[in-house]
Amino acid sequence: MKKLPALFYRTVSGSEPVRVWLLSLDPTDRRSIGFDIATVEIGWPIGMPTCRAISGRRNLWEVRTDLTDGRIARTFFTVERDQMVLLHGIIKKTQKTPPGALDLAQRRQKEVQQ
């Protein structure tokens, strides 16, 4: 049973950017990310290494996924009305998460909270 069911953030035009991002990935990577998201859905609240709160960003979290070839993915989410809203996803190219990715996730978070 899911303690925190996941939903995709939806733009005003109806697109779901995280779903589009996931579908653009290799099936193996998509499966790994989906497994980690499901782990958070079932085990919430859950900590490292699968999930972590984003420092300095209120109610913004990341699902952390190790992919093939040493790559890593981050799926950013917020918790709203007992649901996990998937806001943005990236494949990290550097050690530090790009501030633009966090800013985008936070803008989407504000839309969800309205």
N, C-alpha and C positions, 0 to 999 in steps of 0.2 A: 504494500500500500504506500502510495506517495504522500509524504508529509508536506512537500512543497512542489506541487505540479508546475511544470514549465510551460510558459506561453511565449510566443514570438512577439516582440515589439512590432507594431504595425504603423506605417506612416499614414498621413491623411489621404494619400492616394491609394492606399491599400496594399502596398508592397511590404514584404517582411524581409528586411535586409539580412538578418542572421540566417534565415532559411536559405536565401539566395547564396550567401557566402558558403554555407555548409554544402549545398548542392554543387558548388563549383570545385569542391575539394575531391581528392582521390578517395574512393570508397573506403580504403583502409583508414585513412585519416579521419574521415567522417564517422566511421564506426567508433574509433577511439574517443573522439570528442563526445559523441552521443553516449558512450558508456560512462564517461566522467560526469556528464550532465545528469544522467539517470542516478548515479551514485549520490549526487547532491539532493536530487528529488526525494530519494528514499531515506537517506541518512541525515537530513537536515535537523539541527545544525551540525555542520561538519567542518573540520579545520584542514590544516596542512597535512599532506602535500596536495590534496585535491582542490581545496577551496581556501580563499583568503579574502579578507576585507581589504579594500583599497584605502591606504593611509591618506587621510586628509580629504576624503570624498565620502560624505555621509550616506550610509545605506547603499553603497556601491561595492559589489563583490566581483571576484573573478574565479572562474573554473579554470584550473591549470591542467593542461594536457601535454604529455610527452608524445611526440610523433616520431615517425621513422626518420632515419638519417640525422638524428640529434636535433631536429627542429622542435619548437614548442608553440603551442597555441594557447590563446587566452580568449575566453568567452565571458564578457562582462554582463552582469545582471543586477537587478534590484529586486527587492521583495516588496510586493504591493498586494494588499488584501489576501494574504496567505498564499500568494503565487510567486513563482520565480519568473520574472519577465526578462527574457534574453534580449539585451540591448545592442550589442556590437561584438564582433569577433575578429581576431587578427592572428596571423602567423608572425611571431616575433622574429625580427632580424637582428636585434641588438639586445644586450642584457637589460637595458632600461626600457620600460614600456613607453612608447611615444606619447607625449602629452596630448597630442591631437586626438588620439584614439580615446583617451580618458575623457577629454572634453566632449567629444561626440557622444559617448555613452552617457555622460552627465546631462547633456542637452535632451537626449531621448528620455532619460529618467524623469526630468522635470515635466515633459509632456505626459508621461504615464501618470504622474501624481496629480495632474489637474482634474 
